[in-house]
Amino acid sequence: MPAGKIKVGQVWKKDDSGESYLITKVYNEAIATFALLRKTGAEAEGTVKVKVDQRGPAQALPGFTYTQESDQF
């Protein structure tokens, strides 16, 4: 599900596992935008790098659903 703009602090749910991930960093690399996500409640684990999918004015993370839109935390 696309969001207006992906920002640090947003929570996204991984589609295949249902686990929640927190956006910790959003940055541009060449012509693409990437987001770094960390599993909520697992500060010691590493981060996951996901390429941001631009869908017109909205942005999405492939394989993730924006949880604030669906009210699922």
ZITA-V44182 format. One line per field, one symbol per residue. ss: DSSP state (H for helix, E for strand, - for the rest). phi: phi as a letter, one per 20 degrees, with the letter a starting at -180 (. if undefined). psi: psi as a letter, one per 20 degrees, with the letter a starting at -180 (. if undefined). A space follows every 50 residues. Layout:
BEGIN
ss=???
phi=???
psi=???
END
This chain:
BEGIN
ss=--E-------EEEE-----EEEEEEEEEE--EEEEEEEE--------EEE EEEEE--EEEE--EEEHHHH---
phi=.fdgbfcgofdcdfffdmfecdfdacbecmdddccdccffmcffffddec ffeecmfecbdgnccffffemdd
psi=pqrgppqpiqpqppghijqpqpohqprqodjqpqppqpppjmhirrrppp ppopmcirqropjqpohhhikp.
END
